[in-house]
Amino acid sequence: MGEQLQAVDEFAGRRVVRELGAASRLLRGLMTPPLQAAGVTQAEYHLLVYLEERGTSTGKELSCRLSLDKTTVSRQLAALEESGSIARTTDPSNRRSHLITLTDAGRERLADARRRTLAALEDRFSSWPAQGLEELADRLAAFNDQLRGEQSEPAEGDPDAPALRPTQPA
């Protein structure tokens, strides 16, 4: 019995990796044009979403939470700061670190990007029942939490919240 379970797990594991890889590439391709039209890169979009959720964060936390390289985060934060989308202040508890917050301009930029990306998703998923997308989002959130080694929490209803729920700072 143990051998049969192992074979099923191996097959399912390979399939999960293959399908998520394909989904990631397809989603990136679908989201790139609307994000470009909003003047936002994929990495910037995810940073803005997380900052909207958290209120304040550090570069290290953003890098860890979003599974992005520190240099990528640093480069994206510099571009977001230059565009006026974020503000950085020195962390009073650690003068070597900066606290990063979303500005009003950043909120407007994120709202525009979100409108455009949701329109692209609505176009592709209009035949799906709303409950089906909610279930998919919940399962993906639980999957991502499992990969991070975290406990799953109920989704908060925001389209971006399932994959980016706040946790303890990194």
C-alpha positions as CSV (number, residue, x, y, z in Angstrom):
1,M,0.0,0.0,0.0
2,G,2.8,2.4,0.9
3,E,4.4,1.9,-2.6
4,Q,1.1,2.6,-4.4
5,L,0.6,5.8,-2.4
6,Q,4.1,6.9,-3.2
7,A,3.6,6.3,-6.9
8,V,0.4,8.3,-6.9
9,D,2.1,11.1,-5.0
10,E,5.0,11.1,-7.4
11,F,2.6,11.3,-10.4
12,A,0.4,14.0,-8.7
13,G,3.5,15.9,-7.7
14,R,4.9,15.9,-11.3
15,R,1.5,17.0,-12.6
16,V,1.2,19.8,-10.1
17,V,4.6,21.1,-11.0
18,R,3.8,20.9,-14.7
19,E,0.4,22.5,-14.5
20,L,1.5,25.3,-12.1
21,G,4.4,26.1,-14.4
22,A,2.1,26.3,-17.4
23,A,-0.4,28.4,-15.4
24,S,2.4,30.8,-14.3
25,R,3.6,31.4,-17.8
26,L,0.1,31.8,-19.2
27,L,-1.0,34.2,-16.4
28,R,2.2,36.2,-16.8
29,G,1.4,36.5,-20.6
30,L,-2.2,37.5,-19.9
31,M,-1.3,40.1,-17.3
32,T,1.6,41.7,-19.0
33,P,-0.3,43.9,-21.5
34,P,-2.8,45.4,-19.0
35,L,0.0,46.0,-16.5
36,Q,2.1,47.7,-19.2
37,A,-0.9,49.8,-20.1
38,A,-1.0,50.9,-16.5
39,G,2.7,51.6,-16.5
40,V,3.4,48.9,-13.9
41,T,5.7,45.8,-14.1
42,Q,4.6,42.5,-12.6
43,A,7.1,42.8,-9.7
44,E,5.9,46.4,-9.0
45,Y,2.3,45.2,-9.1
46,H,2.9,42.6,-6.4
47,L,4.9,45.0,-4.3
48,L,2.1,47.6,-4.5
49,V,-0.5,45.0,-3.6
50,Y,1.5,43.8,-0.6
51,L,2.1,47.3,0.6
52,E,-1.6,48.1,0.3
53,E,-2.3,45.1,2.5
54,R,0.3,45.6,5.1
55,G,0.4,49.4,5.3
56,T,4.1,49.4,6.0
57,S,6.9,47.0,5.2
58,T,10.6,46.7,4.8
59,G,12.6,45.6,1.7
60,K,13.7,42.5,3.5
61,E,10.1,41.5,4.3
62,L,8.9,42.2,0.8
63,S,11.7,40.1,-0.6
64,C,11.0,37.2,1.7
65,R,7.2,37.4,1.5
66,L,7.0,37.7,-2.3
67,S,9.8,35.3,-3.0
68,L,11.7,37.9,-5.0
69,D,15.5,38.4,-5.0
70,K,16.7,41.3,-2.9
71,T,18.2,43.1,-5.9
72,T,14.9,42.8,-7.8
73,V,13.0,44.3,-4.9
74,S,15.6,47.0,-4.5
75,R,15.4,47.9,-8.2
76,Q,11.6,47.9,-8.2
77,L,11.4,50.0,-5.0
78,A,13.7,52.5,-6.5
79,A,11.5,52.8,-9.6
80,L,8.3,53.0,-7.4
81,E,9.9,55.7,-5.3
82,E,10.9,57.7,-8.4
83,S,7.4,57.5,-9.7
84,G,6.0,58.7,-6.4
85,S,4.2,55.4,-5.7
86,I,5.9,54.7,-2.4
87,A,7.7,56.6,0.3
88,R,10.6,55.4,2.3
89,T,11.5,56.5,5.8
90,T,14.2,55.4,8.2
91,D,13.1,52.7,10.6
92,P,13.4,54.2,14.1
93,S,14.0,50.8,15.6
94,N,16.8,49.9,13.1
95,R,18.4,53.0,11.5
96,R,20.0,50.8,8.7
97,S,16.5,49.8,7.5
98,H,13.7,51.7,5.8
99,L,10.0,51.5,6.3
100,I,8.1,51.5,3.0
101,T,4.6,52.8,2.6
102,L,2.2,53.2,-0.3
103,T,1.5,56.8,-1.3
104,D,-1.8,58.2,-2.7
105,A,-0.3,58.1,-6.2
106,G,0.7,54.5,-5.6
107,R,-2.9,53.6,-4.6
108,E,-4.2,55.3,-7.8
109,R,-1.6,53.4,-9.9
110,L,-2.5,50.1,-8.2
111,A,-6.2,50.8,-8.7
112,D,-5.7,51.4,-12.4
113,A,-3.5,48.2,-12.8
114,R,-6.1,46.2,-10.8
115,R,-9.0,47.4,-13.0
116,R,-7.1,46.5,-16.2
117,T,-5.9,43.1,-15.0
118,L,-9.3,42.2,-13.6
119,A,-10.8,43.1,-17.0
120,A,-8.4,40.6,-18.7
121,L,-9.3,37.9,-16.2
122,E,-13.0,38.6,-16.6
123,D,-12.6,38.2,-20.3
124,R,-11.0,34.8,-19.9
125,F,-13.1,33.4,-17.0
126,S,-16.5,34.8,-17.9
127,S,-17.9,31.3,-18.4
128,W,-16.7,30.2,-14.9
129,P,-19.1,30.4,-11.9
130,A,-17.9,33.0,-9.4
131,Q,-17.8,30.2,-6.8
132,G,-15.4,28.2,-8.9
133,L,-12.9,31.1,-9.0
134,E,-13.3,31.6,-5.2
135,E,-12.6,27.9,-4.7
136,L,-9.5,28.0,-7.0
137,A,-8.2,31.1,-5.2
138,D,-8.7,29.4,-1.8
139,R,-6.9,26.2,-2.9
140,L,-4.0,28.2,-4.4
141,A,-3.7,30.2,-1.2
142,A,-3.6,27.0,0.8
143,F,-1.1,25.5,-1.6
144,N,1.2,28.6,-1.4
145,D,0.9,28.7,2.4
146,Q,1.9,25.0,2.4
147,L,5.0,25.8,0.2
148,R,5.9,28.6,2.6
149,G,5.5,26.2,5.6
150,E,2.6,28.3,7.0
151,Q,-0.9,27.5,8.2
152,S,-3.7,28.4,5.8
153,E,-6.2,31.1,6.9
154,P,-9.6,31.9,5.3
155,A,-9.5,34.2,2.3
156,E,-10.4,37.8,3.0
157,G,-12.5,38.4,-0.1
158,D,-10.0,40.7,-1.9
159,P,-8.9,39.4,-5.3
160,D,-5.3,39.7,-4.3
161,A,-5.6,38.6,-0.7
162,P,-5.6,34.8,-1.0
163,A,-2.0,34.6,-2.3
164,L,-0.7,37.5,-0.3
165,R,-2.2,37.3,3.2
166,P,-0.1,39.1,5.8
167,T,2.0,36.9,8.1
168,Q,4.6,37.6,10.7
169,P,7.3,40.0,9.4
170,A,10.3,38.1,7.9
